[in-house]
Amino acid sequence: MTHYDIAVIPGDGIGPEVVEAALSVLNECEARYGLKLNYTFYDFSADLYRRTGRKITAADMDEIGQKDAVLFGAMGLPDVRGPEGLELGAQVEMRAHYGLFSSLRPVRLFEGVESPVKAKDIDMLVIRETSEGMFAGLADHHEPSDESASDRMTITRATCEKLFDVAFSQARARRKRGTPGHVTLLHKSNALRSNVLMEKVFDEVAAKSPDVGSAKYYIDAGSMYMVTDPERYDVVVSENIFGDIVSEIAAGLVGGLGVAPSADVSLTHGVFQPSHGSAPDIAGQGVANPAAMILSAAMMLEWLGERRGDDLCTQIAQNIQIAVESALATGPLARDLGGPAGTQEVLDTVVKALPA
């Protein structure tokens, strides 16, 4: 029997609600398919910090890092901030601690979901670098001032090489599933020295991958193309903050963050969470869309299956994907997608759609 140890961090706002839904789907998969998952729950929420001053530590992350993967809900509350005025978010600390340099953010226009643009065949993977870029200086010494503040953007060859290797590998894997197998870099090398290096390394990796087509656009033009012609994109790769922004633009093309999963991965660790935030304004109302969290759990199983050569795990990930697609096609849709369904109704529809 396939057996994995999973760290679960529900977080804040709707995080615990959507995590509970994803765990319900995984529990059903255990019962149907012979999967075995052991869960260890951790609370490193912003709410915990507000009440106790406790936040995630290096020792905590060392312990969590012994697990096979991390399932993460959502974290952060607008009114809970650290000494420098930034929102609390354990996922940022984990990216640095585990070297999670690549955030994989697939977006696809599912049947039954309306898009605000005319395109009908939107299926792309946005890869956001998550260990450096505009987040590189978060641990720098900072002197509080009401007169000026600065952030540091740093790009390194070593991280770029790993990032672009992932991008071209993902393009090859996606081509087997019917996409063009093409990589586009979004950058700003005309104005940022760090992006000059990023573009140079991209060109070098692309030259070593002649079997995969590639293109480059400045981030401003590339963002426009994402809205006016999203079907041109297959795999999109970008710097940390640029990737954060364009991944949400991409999600908006296919119904919003409620159907946008993500995986923050390194060569050894993986943290899986929806692209959406904690949405405290709707927490506890039973209306949050759990689809992105459920799809993130499927990404977790797919990642584990690839790393361990576990065909059962890979098949279960595909079954969850099929079930979510079916639930979106038949409805009822969650409220963020224009439907009447609450969290439980969407969950029930997904569970019923799991292949026998």
Buried (B, 14 or more C-beta within 10 A) or exposed (E): EBEBEBBBBBBBBBBBBBBBBBBBBBBBBBEBBEBEBEBEEBBBBBBBBBEEEEBBEEEBBEEBBEBBBBBBBBBBBEEBBEEEEEBBBBBBBBBBBBBBBBBBBBBBBBEBBEBEBEBEEBBBBBBBBBBBBBBBBBEEEBEEEEEEEEEEBBBBEEBBBBBBBBBBBBBBBBBEEEBBBBBBBBBBBEEBEBBBBBBEBBEBBBEEBEEBBBBBBBBEEBBEBBBEEBBBBBBBBBBBBBBBBBBBBBBBBBBBBBBBBBBBBBEEBBBBBBBBBBBBEBBEEEBBBBBBBBBBBBBBBBBBBEBBEBEBBBBBBBBBBBBBBBBBEEBBBBBBBEBEBBBBBBBBBBBEBBEE
